[in-house]
Amino acid sequence: MKALVCERYNDPAAIRVREVDDPIAGAGHVVVDVRAAAVNFTDSLLARDMYQVSAPVPFIPGSEIAGVISEVGDGVDSFAVGDRVFGMAFVGGFAERITMPATALKSIPAGVDYAAAASFFVAFSTSYGALVYAGEVKPGETVVVLGAAGGVGLAAVQIATALGARVIAAASSDEKLVVCREEGAAETVDYSRESLKDRIKQLTDGRGADVVIDPVGGALSEAAFRATGWKGRFVVVGFASGEIAKIALNLPLLKGAEIRSFNIAPFATKEPQALAELERDALAMLADGRLRPRISERYPLGQAAEALIRIESRRAIGKLVVEP
């Protein structure tokens, strides 16, 4: 089969499509013919060996897939050949086929296409957990989303809006903010030319935000935290800017505010039942159409390396998808 293979770290020229052995469905596993694989920032970090866990080279990038089961291993009775499924793997998604544990897969709801299914878990489970579990968002509250045009950001805009919150989307261009408004944001801030703190204060009549979702980090974090209101909740999700934020601890003391976080990987290990409940609720919203990933660009397998470069440049809006 064909697959995108990373042969050397930190070398885009060493990421190329080549022929590899077909996967086999061992006990408890299935083989999925990949119809779509979402592109995540993590995929780029792994290719540069900059993620907290290394993938030994050579490896096939790609962590979110959707497709059709073509082979079922011994002991699997939850799925059959021909079932439409989606799920997450550490690596292996940018290929024509992948083998995965049956327990890592879920059935694609009726009416949801492969690209949307492949783009759902990382962005929407992260955003749902950040808003509901960590942020404890309530209807009528004001939620600020940083990096709001990215995959996690747009998911947070959609989810917060569906939960009845008023969303202020913050991003770096008019083009991105137009998309945020289309996805439900009530107000927007262009932090490339406006003061993030002052604009949030203005849009909340001086009260400040109830919740901030921050997948960006860097200098924006402190500015956004300064714009939280009394007993605000600031939720750290990631550091897409490449810079870990530093916030003076007198600020939460003065505001009665809290710095919280949501990281889906340790959450899945430490609180699997809570994650299962969050995913169940988020999937119900996907199935009934309240949530739907915004797919901005689609790439054939031969151009998957370009998709990695695109996501790394932070120019992507919504989700990018590779379609083998």
Residue frames as qw, qx, qy, qz and C-alpha x, y, z in Angstrom:
[[0.000, 0.888, 0.459, 0.000, 0.00, 0.00, 0.00],
 [0.340, 0.566, -0.056, 0.749, 0.98, 3.65, -0.27],
 [0.505, -0.756, -0.341, 0.239, 1.77, 5.71, 2.85],
 [0.144, 0.890, -0.208, 0.380, 3.41, 9.00, 3.78],
 [0.869, -0.260, -0.241, 0.346, 6.62, 8.07, 5.58],
 [0.130, -0.946, 0.270, -0.120, 8.83, 10.28, 7.75],
 [0.909, 0.182, -0.253, 0.278, 12.33, 8.88, 7.26],
 [0.507, 0.069, -0.339, 0.789, 14.35, 11.54, 9.11],
 [0.215, -0.773, -0.462, 0.378, 13.40, 14.07, 11.77],
 [0.108, -0.804, -0.008, 0.585, 13.28, 17.79, 11.02],
 [0.153, -0.284, 0.640, 0.697, 13.63, 17.33, 7.27],
 [0.622, 0.444, 0.238, -0.599, 10.54, 18.02, 5.12],
 [0.486, 0.518, -0.585, -0.391, 12.33, 16.53, 2.11],
 [0.096, 0.195, -0.971, 0.101, 12.49, 13.20, 3.97],
 [0.479, 0.284, 0.644, -0.524, 8.70, 12.97, 4.25],
 [0.335, 0.305, -0.579, -0.677, 7.45, 11.25, 1.13],
 [0.872, 0.091, 0.176, -0.447, 4.94, 8.73, -0.17],
 [0.201, 0.435, -0.860, -0.175, 6.28, 5.25, -0.70],
 [0.805, -0.101, -0.489, -0.320, 5.15, 1.64, -0.82],
 [0.224, -0.410, 0.755, -0.460, 5.00, -0.17, 2.54],
 [0.146, -0.101, -0.984, -0.020, 3.68, -3.54, 3.68],
 [0.504, -0.455, -0.395, -0.618, -0.05, -3.93, 4.06],
 [0.309, -0.365, 0.619, -0.623, -1.21, -4.02, 7.71],
 [0.466, -0.135, -0.866, -0.121, -2.62, -7.19, 9.23],
 [0.577, -0.530, 0.014, -0.621, -5.48, -7.45, 11.72],
 [0.288, 0.171, -0.870, 0.361, -4.07, -9.20, 14.78],
 [0.347, -0.490, -0.787, 0.141, -6.14, -10.34, 17.74],
 [0.180, -0.711, -0.437, 0.521, -8.40, -7.56, 18.97],
 [0.083, -0.469, 0.252, 0.843, -7.54, -5.38, 15.97],
 [0.617, 0.638, 0.459, -0.049, -9.11, -4.41, 12.66],
 [0.388, -0.037, 0.391, 0.834, -7.78, -3.05, 9.40],
 [0.251, 0.788, 0.366, -0.427, -9.39, 0.19, 8.23],
 [0.485, 0.415, 0.399, 0.658, -9.28, 1.41, 4.63],
 [0.191, -0.502, -0.232, 0.811, -8.62, 5.09, 5.28],
 [0.287, 0.739, 0.518, 0.321, -11.02, 7.47, 3.56],
 [0.037, 0.881, -0.044, 0.469, -9.89, 10.60, 5.44],
 [0.698, -0.291, -0.356, 0.549, -7.19, 11.52, 7.96],
 [0.103, -0.984, -0.116, -0.086, -7.19, 14.86, 9.77],
 [0.583, 0.402, -0.280, 0.648, -3.99, 16.90, 10.05],
 [0.527, -0.827, -0.194, 0.040, -2.99, 18.05, 13.53],
 [0.043, 0.900, -0.388, 0.194, -0.18, 20.22, 14.89],
 [0.733, -0.454, 0.505, -0.038, 1.03, 17.15, 16.78],
 [0.898, 0.336, 0.229, 0.165, 1.77, 15.41, 13.47],
 [0.417, 0.826, -0.193, 0.327, 4.17, 18.18, 12.54],
 [0.372, -0.767, 0.466, -0.235, 5.84, 18.12, 15.96],
 [0.900, -0.157, 0.406, 0.029, 6.38, 14.36, 15.70],
 [0.787, 0.552, 0.074, 0.266, 8.00, 14.79, 12.29],
 [0.220, 0.807, -0.324, 0.443, 10.43, 17.26, 13.87],
 [0.682, -0.155, -0.608, 0.375, 10.90, 15.14, 17.03],
 [0.007, 0.330, -0.275, 0.903, 9.63, 18.07, 19.09],
 [0.688, -0.454, -0.284, -0.490, 6.67, 16.32, 20.72],
 [0.472, -0.609, 0.516, -0.373, 6.88, 15.10, 24.34],
 [0.803, -0.091, 0.589, -0.001, 6.88, 11.51, 23.06],
 [0.098, 0.527, -0.635, -0.557, 8.98, 10.44, 20.06],
 [0.908, 0.304, 0.190, -0.215, 7.85, 8.25, 17.18],
 [0.546, -0.400, 0.595, 0.433, 10.91, 6.21, 16.07],
 [0.498, 0.636, -0.306, -0.503, 11.77, 6.76, 12.41],
 [0.167, -0.133, -0.443, -0.871, 10.73, 5.64, 9.92],
 [0.169, 0.396, 0.791, -0.434, 7.08, 6.17, 10.80],
 [0.021, 0.502, 0.623, 0.600, 3.80, 7.14, 9.16],
 [0.080, 0.034, 0.343, -0.935, 2.34, 10.39, 10.57],
 [0.474, -0.255, -0.439, -0.720, -1.39, 10.87, 11.10],
 [0.013, -0.033, 0.830, -0.557, -3.38, 10.38, 14.29],
 [0.492, 0.325, 0.465, -0.660, -7.07, 10.81, 13.34],
 [0.059, 0.088, -0.823, -0.559, -8.72, 8.62, 10.76],
 [0.667, 0.260, 0.397, -0.575, -12.08, 7.63, 9.34],
 [0.286, 0.340, -0.760, -0.474, -12.80, 4.83, 6.91],
 [0.878, -0.004, -0.156, -0.453, -14.25, 1.39, 6.27],
 [0.585, -0.422, 0.689, -0.071, -13.25, -1.82, 8.03],
 [0.659, 0.463, -0.492, -0.330, -11.77, -4.30, 5.55],
 [0.650, 0.109, -0.736, 0.153, -10.48, -6.99, 7.91],
 [0.616, -0.629, 0.141, -0.453, -11.39, -8.11, 11.43],
 [0.258, 0.423, -0.828, 0.261, -9.00, -9.91, 13.77],
 [0.536, -0.263, -0.799, 0.076, -9.72, -12.68, 16.25],
 [0.306, -0.396, -0.623, 0.602, -11.77, -11.73, 19.27],
 [0.108, 0.129, -0.024, -0.985, -13.43, -8.69, 17.68],
 [0.062, 0.482, 0.868, 0.102, -17.22, -8.87, 17.84],
 [0.025, 0.672, 0.328, -0.663, -18.01, -5.15, 18.04],
 [0.311, 0.649, -0.271, -0.639, -17.40, -4.46, 14.33],
 [0.793, 0.245, 0.547, 0.112, -17.72, -6.24, 11.00],
 [0.374, -0.025, 0.511, 0.774, -16.21, -5.82, 7.55],
 [0.065, 0.573, 0.561, 0.594, -17.89, -2.87, 5.81],
 [0.320, -0.808, -0.425, 0.253, -18.58, -0.84, 8.98],
 [0.254, 0.758, -0.033, 0.600, -17.88, 2.90, 8.81],
 [0.688, -0.583, -0.274, 0.335, -15.64, 3.88, 11.74],
 [0.257, 0.803, -0.202, 0.498, -13.43, 6.65, 13.06],
 [0.776, -0.597, -0.104, 0.175, -10.91, 7.04, 15.83],
 [0.010, -0.923, 0.379, -0.058, -7.46, 8.08, 17.02],
 [0.935, 0.002, -0.106, 0.338, -4.05, 6.46, 16.74],
 [0.457, -0.703, 0.154, 0.523, -0.63, 7.79, 17.73],
 [0.047, 0.524, -0.561, -0.639, 0.74, 7.43, 14.18],
 [0.338, 0.066, 0.911, 0.226, -0.14, 5.63, 10.95],
 [0.404, 0.621, 0.514, -0.432, -3.07, 7.61, 9.59],
 [0.345, 0.724, -0.267, -0.535, -1.60, 9.08, 6.41],
 [0.140, -0.221, 0.929, 0.263, -1.84, 5.80, 4.52],
 [0.506, -0.044, -0.579, -0.638, -4.25, 3.80, 2.41],
 [0.782, -0.372, -0.468, -0.177, -4.84, 1.40, 5.31],
 [0.063, -0.543, 0.600, -0.583, -4.17, 1.23, 9.03],
 [0.619, -0.276, -0.734, 0.038, -4.50, -1.43, 11.71],
 [0.202, -0.467, 0.323, -0.798, -6.03, -0.29, 15.01],
 [0.018, 0.132, 0.903, -0.408, -7.43, -1.82, 18.21],
 [0.174, -0.544, -0.705, -0.420, -11.18, -2.22, 17.85],
 [0.359, -0.686, -0.506, 0.380, -11.55, -0.45, 21.20],
 [0.256, -0.362, 0.067, 0.894, -10.03, 2.72, 19.71],
 [0.048, -0.152, -0.588, -0.793, -12.80, 3.05, 17.13],
 [0.341, 0.398, 0.563, -0.639, -16.39, 4.28, 17.09],
 [0.392, 0.507, 0.712, 0.289, -19.12, 4.01, 14.49],
 [0.059, 0.009, 0.184, 0.981, -19.61, 7.06, 12.30],
 [0.344, 0.454, 0.570, -0.593, -23.07, 8.51, 12.92],
 [0.436, 0.548, 0.653, 0.289, -25.48, 8.43, 9.97],
 [0.194, 0.943, 0.244, 0.115, -25.25, 11.55, 7.85],
 [0.314, -0.851, 0.325, 0.266, -21.65, 12.35, 8.89],
 [0.773, 0.589, -0.234, 0.041, -19.07, 12.09, 6.12],
 [0.888, -0.062, -0.194, 0.413, -15.56, 10.68, 6.48],
 [0.366, 0.479, -0.177, 0.778, -13.76, 14.04, 6.53],
 [0.415, -0.650, 0.073, -0.632, -15.97, 15.38, 9.32],
 [0.918, -0.377, -0.115, -0.052, -15.61, 12.17, 11.33],
 [0.796, 0.139, -0.207, 0.552, -11.82, 12.15, 10.97],
 [0.199, 0.513, -0.149, 0.821, -11.64, 15.77, 12.12],
 [0.539, -0.667, -0.262, -0.442, -13.77, 15.35, 15.21],
 [0.803, -0.414, -0.378, 0.199, -12.00, 13.65, 18.09],
 [0.566, -0.042, -0.233, 0.790, -8.88, 15.72, 18.84],
 [0.018, 0.302, 0.045, 0.952, -10.36, 19.17, 18.30],
 [0.524, -0.477, -0.285, -0.646, -13.88, 18.60, 19.59],
 [0.778, -0.402, -0.457, 0.154, -13.09, 16.32, 22.52],
 [0.482, -0.016, -0.275, 0.832, -10.39, 18.75, 23.64],
 [0.113, -0.315, -0.066, -0.940, -12.64, 21.79, 23.27],
 [0.644, -0.483, -0.426, -0.412, -15.63, 20.08, 24.87],
 [0.733, -0.332, -0.451, 0.386, -13.55, 19.01, 27.85],
 [0.331, 0.089, -0.175, 0.923, -11.99, 22.46, 28.17],
 [0.280, -0.366, -0.166, -0.872, -15.38, 24.18, 28.13],
 [0.732, -0.419, -0.345, -0.412, -17.56, 21.74, 30.06],
 [0.837, -0.283, -0.382, 0.271, -15.19, 19.92, 32.42],
 [0.534, -0.081, -0.218, 0.813, -12.52, 22.54, 33.10],
 [0.023, 0.235, 0.091, 0.967, -14.33, 25.76, 32.22],
 [0.003, 0.461, 0.802, -0.379, -17.75, 24.80, 33.63],
 [0.071, -0.056, -0.286, -0.954, -19.38, 27.11, 31.10],
 [0.202, 0.495, 0.742, -0.404, -22.98, 28.11, 31.81],
 [0.254, 0.659, 0.559, 0.434, -25.61, 29.53, 29.42],
 [0.077, -0.970, -0.202, -0.112, -25.38, 33.29, 29.18],
 [0.572, -0.644, 0.201, 0.466, -21.71, 33.50, 30.17],
 [0.426, 0.859, -0.247, -0.139, -19.11, 35.18, 27.98],
 [0.874, -0.170, 0.338, 0.305, -16.41, 32.90, 26.57],
 [0.212, 0.846, -0.394, -0.290, -13.26, 34.21, 24.90],
 [0.938, 0.091, 0.275, 0.190, -11.55, 31.79, 22.49],
 [0.093, -0.773, 0.467, 0.420, -7.95, 32.51, 21.49],
 [0.073, -0.271, 0.857, 0.432, -6.67, 31.16, 18.18],
 [0.583, 0.279, 0.515, -0.562, -10.33, 30.88, 17.33],
 [0.670, 0.530, -0.250, -0.456, -9.90, 30.02, 13.63],
 [0.115, 0.409, -0.904, -0.042, -7.78, 26.91, 14.26],
 [0.521, -0.138, -0.808, -0.239, -9.13, 23.39, 14.62],
 [0.338, -0.347, -0.731, 0.480, -9.48, 23.49, 18.42],
 [0.026, 0.199, 0.176, -0.964, -10.49, 27.15, 18.36],
 [0.438, -0.043, -0.426, -0.791, -13.34, 26.77, 15.87],
 [0.503, -0.275, -0.819, -0.022, -14.53, 23.68, 17.74],
 [0.227, -0.313, -0.578, 0.719, -14.63, 25.77, 20.93],
 [0.225, 0.092, -0.097, -0.965, -16.58, 28.51, 19.14],
 [0.525, -0.153, -0.651, -0.527, -19.17, 26.00, 17.93],
 [0.492, -0.290, -0.790, 0.221, -19.48, 24.18, 21.26],
 [0.123, -0.236, -0.437, 0.859, -19.67, 27.29, 23.43],
 [0.348, 0.013, -0.238, -0.907, -22.35, 28.73, 21.15],
 [0.572, -0.198, -0.726, -0.326, -24.31, 25.46, 21.28],
 [0.427, -0.293, -0.719, 0.463, -24.08, 25.55, 25.08],
 [0.142, -0.875, -0.446, -0.119, -25.73, 28.98, 25.12],
 [0.488, -0.547, -0.027, 0.680, -22.65, 31.09, 25.83],
 [0.333, 0.938, 0.007, -0.094, -21.78, 34.40, 24.17],
 [0.844, -0.047, 0.199, 0.496, -18.53, 33.89, 22.27],
 [0.104, 0.935, -0.241, -0.237, -15.82, 36.45, 21.64],
 [0.922, 0.191, 0.154, 0.299, -13.49, 34.98, 19.03],
 [0.153, -0.880, 0.327, 0.308, -9.90, 36.23, 18.90],
 [0.852, 0.213, 0.329, 0.346, -7.71, 35.60, 15.85],
 [0.437, -0.467, 0.239, 0.731, -5.05, 37.29, 13.73],
 [0.066, -0.035, 0.529, 0.846, -6.82, 38.37, 10.52],
 [0.525, 0.199, 0.079, -0.824, -10.12, 39.56, 9.12],
 [0.593, 0.163, -0.683, -0.394, -10.35, 36.40, 6.99],
 [0.314, -0.040, -0.902, 0.294, -10.16, 34.19, 10.08],
 [0.168, 0.182, 0.544, -0.801, -12.64, 36.30, 12.03],
 [0.571, 0.137, -0.295, -0.754, -15.21, 36.12, 9.23],
 [0.571, 0.009, -0.813, -0.115, -15.09, 32.33, 9.57],
 [0.142, -0.093, -0.770, 0.615, -15.46, 32.60, 13.36],
 [0.398, 0.162, 0.201, -0.880, -18.61, 34.68, 12.94],
 [0.633, 0.113, -0.549, -0.534, -19.98, 32.14, 10.47],
 [0.527, -0.043, -0.837, 0.141, -19.46, 29.46, 13.13],
 [0.486, -0.662, -0.569, -0.047, -21.38, 31.36, 15.80],
 [0.431, -0.185, -0.306, 0.829, -19.10, 33.97, 17.41],
 [0.011, -0.883, -0.459, 0.095, -21.06, 37.02, 18.57],
 [0.009, -0.976, 0.184, 0.119, -18.04, 39.34, 18.66],
 [0.887, 0.232, -0.040, 0.397, -14.47, 39.23, 17.37],
 [0.293, -0.888, 0.242, 0.258, -11.04, 40.66, 18.18],
 [0.778, 0.541, -0.155, 0.280, -8.16, 40.94, 15.72],
 [0.639, -0.719, 0.078, 0.262, -5.20, 40.73, 18.09],
 [0.693, 0.177, 0.207, 0.667, -2.76, 41.51, 15.28],
 [0.186, 0.450, 0.128, 0.864, -3.93, 45.15, 15.39],
 [0.470, -0.684, -0.133, -0.542, -6.08, 45.57, 18.51],
 [0.095, -0.399, 0.737, -0.538, -5.32, 45.38, 22.22],
 [0.477, -0.205, -0.843, -0.142, -6.75, 42.03, 23.26],
 [0.238, -0.325, -0.691, 0.600, -7.28, 43.08, 26.86],
 [0.145, 0.252, 0.120, -0.949, -8.87, 46.43, 26.06],
 [0.431, -0.001, -0.557, -0.710, -11.16, 45.04, 23.37],
 [0.425, -0.284, -0.859, 0.035, -12.45, 42.22, 25.59],
 [0.121, -0.346, -0.534, 0.762, -13.10, 44.72, 28.37],
 [0.254, 0.173, -0.168, -0.937, -14.94, 46.96, 25.91],
 [0.479, -0.076, -0.708, -0.514, -17.06, 44.10, 24.58],
 [0.478, -0.373, -0.778, 0.167, -18.05, 43.07, 28.12],
 [0.239, -0.841, -0.160, -0.458, -18.83, 46.60, 29.37],
 [0.039, -0.700, 0.522, -0.485, -15.85, 46.42, 31.68],
 [0.848, -0.370, 0.214, -0.314, -16.92, 43.22, 33.45],
 [0.070, -0.521, 0.842, 0.118, -14.43, 40.93, 31.73],
 [0.646, 0.114, -0.659, -0.368, -14.83, 37.40, 30.40],
 [0.828, -0.370, 0.229, -0.353, -16.25, 34.54, 32.42],
 [0.881, -0.112, 0.415, 0.196, -14.13, 31.91, 30.66],
 [0.279, 0.770, -0.474, -0.324, -11.05, 32.04, 28.41],
 [0.952, 0.078, 0.276, 0.103, -10.03, 29.06, 26.27],
 [0.047, 0.873, -0.430, -0.226, -6.34, 29.33, 25.38],
 [0.949, 0.107, 0.232, 0.183, -4.74, 26.91, 22.90],
 [0.500, 0.808, -0.095, 0.297, -2.16, 29.55, 21.86],
 [0.738, -0.431, -0.115, 0.506, -0.01, 30.60, 24.83],
 [0.472, 0.310, 0.081, 0.822, 2.69, 33.26, 24.57],
 [0.068, 0.016, -0.209, 0.975, 2.05, 36.93, 25.18],
 [0.428, -0.335, -0.435, -0.718, -1.67, 36.60, 24.42],
 [0.559, -0.358, -0.737, 0.127, -2.25, 34.54, 27.56],
 [0.281, -0.304, -0.454, 0.789, -1.50, 37.27, 30.08],
 [0.170, -0.030, -0.181, -0.968, -3.44, 39.86, 28.08],
 [0.539, -0.305, -0.619, -0.483, -6.47, 37.57, 28.01],
 [0.513, -0.359, -0.691, 0.362, -6.14, 36.70, 31.69],
 [0.121, -0.155, -0.250, 0.948, -6.07, 40.40, 32.55],
 [0.374, -0.078, -0.301, -0.874, -9.41, 40.67, 30.72],
 [0.409, -0.325, -0.852, -0.036, -11.14, 37.99, 32.79],
 [0.398, -0.640, -0.067, -0.654, -13.80, 39.07, 35.24],
 [0.406, -0.452, 0.606, -0.513, -14.28, 38.33, 38.92],
 [0.695, -0.096, 0.686, -0.192, -14.04, 34.56, 39.49],
 [0.659, 0.574, -0.321, -0.365, -13.21, 34.03, 35.83],
 [0.863, -0.163, 0.466, 0.111, -11.85, 30.67, 34.64],
 [0.302, 0.755, -0.497, -0.302, -8.80, 30.68, 32.39],
 [0.935, -0.012, 0.352, -0.038, -8.34, 27.28, 30.72],
 [0.027, -0.650, 0.668, 0.361, -4.92, 26.36, 29.31],
 [0.916, 0.283, 0.201, -0.204, -5.25, 23.98, 26.35],
 [0.858, 0.168, 0.198, 0.443, -1.93, 24.25, 24.52],
 [0.256, -0.740, 0.196, 0.590, 0.86, 26.41, 23.17],
 [0.714, 0.558, 0.368, 0.208, 0.41, 26.68, 19.41],
 [0.152, 0.975, -0.161, 0.022, 2.50, 29.85, 19.43],
 [0.787, 0.292, -0.383, 0.387, 5.48, 27.78, 20.52],
 [0.129, 0.430, -0.456, 0.768, 5.89, 29.89, 23.66],
 [0.459, -0.469, -0.730, 0.193, 4.79, 28.79, 27.12],
 [0.146, -0.799, -0.131, -0.569, 2.99, 31.67, 28.80],
 [0.411, -0.101, -0.586, 0.691, 4.07, 33.23, 32.09],
 [0.300, -0.722, -0.341, -0.522, 1.33, 34.80, 34.21],
 [0.062, 0.356, -0.552, 0.752, 2.08, 36.73, 37.40],
 [0.359, -0.349, -0.862, 0.084, 0.30, 35.02, 40.29],
 [0.031, 0.271, 0.409, -0.871, -0.88, 38.29, 41.80],
 [0.338, 0.001, -0.412, -0.846, -3.40, 38.50, 38.94],
 [0.520, -0.328, -0.752, -0.238, -5.57, 35.52, 39.99],
 [0.321, -0.313, -0.630, 0.634, -5.26, 36.73, 43.58],
 [0.091, 0.190, 0.084, -0.974, -6.68, 40.15, 42.70],
 [0.465, 0.018, -0.445, -0.766, -9.45, 38.78, 40.48],
 [0.663, -0.070, 0.607, -0.432, -10.51, 35.74, 42.48],
 [0.751, 0.463, -0.291, -0.370, -9.89, 33.99, 39.16],
 [0.800, -0.266, 0.536, 0.043, -8.61, 30.50, 38.50],
 [0.323, 0.572, -0.660, -0.365, -6.10, 29.06, 36.05],
 [0.841, 0.002, 0.497, -0.212, -7.26, 25.63, 34.94],
 [0.097, 0.476, -0.745, -0.457, -6.22, 23.24, 32.17],
 [0.882, 0.184, 0.329, -0.282, -7.41, 20.43, 29.95],
 [0.139, 0.536, -0.777, -0.299, -5.07, 17.93, 28.29],
 [0.870, 0.055, -0.120, -0.476, -6.91, 15.02, 26.75],
 [0.641, 0.320, -0.691, 0.096, -4.02, 12.51, 26.91],
 [0.122, 0.145, -0.803, 0.565, -3.54, 12.35, 30.70],
 [0.560, -0.025, 0.241, -0.792, -7.26, 12.91, 31.19],
 [0.808, 0.134, -0.431, -0.378, -7.97, 9.74, 29.23],
 [0.548, 0.167, -0.765, 0.296, -5.62, 7.79, 31.51],
 [0.038, 0.073, -0.642, 0.762, -6.60, 9.33, 34.83],
 [0.426, 0.275, 0.477, -0.718, -10.33, 9.77, 34.29],
 [0.016, 0.016, 0.848, 0.530, -11.47, 7.40, 31.54],
 [0.055, 0.574, 0.811, -0.100, -15.09, 7.34, 32.71],
 [0.048, 0.752, 0.187, -0.630, -15.34, 11.13, 32.67],
 [0.003, 0.386, -0.573, -0.724, -13.78, 11.23, 29.20],
 [0.074, 0.251, 0.924, 0.278, -16.24, 8.61, 27.96],
 [0.076, 0.722, 0.608, -0.322, -19.12, 10.77, 29.19],
 [0.026, 0.681, -0.143, -0.718, -17.69, 13.90, 27.54],
 [0.027, -0.194, 0.771, 0.607, -17.18, 12.06, 24.25],
 [0.121, 0.452, 0.883, 0.027, -20.69, 10.59, 24.41],
 [0.105, 0.789, 0.377, -0.473, -22.22, 14.05, 24.80],
 [0.013, 0.598, -0.390, -0.700, -20.04, 15.59, 22.09],
 [0.105, 0.009, 0.894, 0.435, -20.82, 12.72, 19.70],
 [0.179, 0.625, 0.739, -0.177, -24.54, 13.23, 20.28],
 [0.117, 0.802, 0.056, -0.583, -24.09, 16.84, 19.16],
 [0.044, -0.368, 0.705, 0.605, -22.18, 15.68, 16.07],
 [0.171, 0.252, 0.937, 0.171, -24.90, 13.14, 15.24],
 [0.160, 0.749, 0.613, -0.195, -27.75, 15.65, 15.46],
 [0.439, 0.641, 0.278, 0.564, -25.90, 18.33, 13.50],
 [0.287, -0.951, -0.094, 0.069, -25.28, 20.85, 16.26],
 [0.360, -0.707, 0.480, 0.374, -21.54, 20.36, 15.76],
 [0.855, 0.461, 0.190, 0.143, -19.76, 19.86, 12.45],
 [0.563, -0.421, 0.274, 0.656, -16.01, 20.28, 11.80],
 [0.407, 0.864, -0.034, -0.293, -15.20, 22.96, 9.25],
 [0.786, -0.009, 0.414, 0.458, -12.99, 21.39, 6.57],
 [0.136, 0.869, -0.096, -0.466, -11.09, 24.17, 4.84],
 [0.329, 0.648, -0.617, -0.302, -8.63, 22.19, 2.71],
 [0.946, -0.009, 0.310, -0.099, -8.41, 18.63, 1.36],
 [0.076, 0.701, -0.665, -0.247, -5.21, 16.99, 0.13],
 [0.935, 0.174, -0.291, -0.108, -4.51, 13.75, -1.76],
 [0.872, -0.423, 0.077, 0.234, -1.99, 11.45, -0.11],
 [0.723, 0.312, 0.076, 0.611, 0.73, 12.64, -2.49],
 [0.109, 0.667, -0.051, 0.735, 0.40, 16.17, -1.09],
 [0.675, -0.641, -0.366, 0.030, 0.12, 15.23, 2.58],
 [0.619, -0.162, -0.167, 0.750, 3.56, 16.70, 3.34],
 [0.066, 0.406, 0.162, 0.897, 2.27, 20.06, 2.11],
 [0.532, -0.667, -0.375, -0.362, -0.60, 19.78, 4.57],
 [0.729, -0.434, -0.292, 0.440, 1.90, 19.30, 7.42],
 [0.396, 0.083, 0.010, 0.914, 3.78, 22.41, 6.32],
 [0.200, -0.561, -0.337, -0.729, 0.52, 24.34, 6.09],
 [0.646, -0.664, -0.368, -0.082, -0.55, 23.40, 9.61],
 [0.688, -0.269, -0.190, 0.647, 2.92, 24.20, 10.97],
 [0.250, 0.285, 0.122, 0.917, 2.80, 27.69, 9.46],
 [0.012, 0.466, 0.624, -0.628, -0.40, 28.41, 11.45],
 [0.203, 0.156, -0.313, -0.915, -2.10, 29.65, 8.30],
 [0.194, -0.258, -0.909, -0.263, -4.74, 26.95, 8.35],
 [0.458, -0.145, 0.165, -0.861, -8.37, 27.76, 9.11],
 [0.890, -0.069, 0.088, -0.443, -10.43, 24.99, 10.68],
 [0.769, -0.251, 0.583, 0.078, -9.31, 21.47, 9.79],
 [0.368, 0.568, -0.620, -0.398, -7.11, 20.14, 6.99],
 [0.869, -0.013, 0.444, -0.219, -7.79, 16.61, 5.76],
 [0.046, 0.420, -0.819, -0.387, -5.75, 14.08, 3.79],
 [0.829, 0.214, 0.238, -0.459, -7.88, 11.80, 1.63],
 [0.307, -0.346, 0.833, 0.303, -5.98, 8.67, 0.49]]
